[in-house]
């Protein structure tokens, strides 16, 4: 698999790693978006909620480092914000 299993599949262990170890790769949310788009474009129903949690948590954690906030707080805010935004757009 390209980039291992971090961005292919559910990837909840990446979200868990943010909360438990306080680490996130800055490009994580972009890669997950790319692979999710490829999956949906191939007409494969891979899920909507878990990728939303992943993208929100990783983007929130990356922005938390920019603003000097704890990664866990940024990830939690990102998860909720991204999920709420994706539900409102529908």
N, C-alpha and C positions, 0 to 999 in steps of 0.2 A: 504494500500500500504506500501511496505517496505520503510522506511526512509521518509514517507510522500510523497508529490508531488514535492519535490525539484529536484529529480533525475529521476522521472518517468514522461514522458510527455515532453513538450518543454523546460520548465525551464527558459524561458527568464526573469522571475521575479528575478531569482538568479543573472543573469547578470545585470539587472537594479539595484539590491541591491548593487552590487559592485560599480557602478558609483554613486549612490545616497547616500548610507550610508557608503561606504568604508569598507564593511565587506565581508569576504569570509571564508568558512570552508576549512582547508587545504586538506581534503580528497575529496572535491567536484568533482574534475576532474576525480579521479580514480573511484569513484562510478558511475559517468555518463558514463564512458567508459564501465564499467562492465554491466550496465543496457542496454546500446546501443548494445553491443555484444549479450546479451541474446535476445534482441528484434529481431535483424537481424538474429540470429541463428534459431529463431522460425519461420523464413520466414514471418515475419510481416514487411511491409514497413512502417517504422515510421518516416522517414525523415533523411536527411543528412546534410542540411545546419545549422539548428538550433542546433543540437548536436555539430556540428563543432564550432559554435560560443560559445556555453556553455563551451566546453572543453578548447578551446583556451583562453577564457576570465578568467576562473577560474585558469587554470595553469599559465597564465600570471600574475594574481593578487598574487598568492602564491609566484611565483618567484620574484615579485616586493618587497614583504616583506623581502625576503632573501637579495636582493640587495639594499634595502633602497630607493626604488622608490615609487612614489605615486601609489596606487592601481589602479586608473583609467587609468593611463598611461600604467601600466603593462597589464591590461586587454585589452586595445585597441591594443597594440602591439601583445599580444597573440591571439586575435581574427583574426587579419589580417594574422599573420604568420601561424596559424593553418589552416585557410581557404585556403591560397595560397598553402601551402604544400599539402593539401588534393587534390587540383585541379591539381597540377603538377604530382602527383603519378599516376593519372588515365591515 
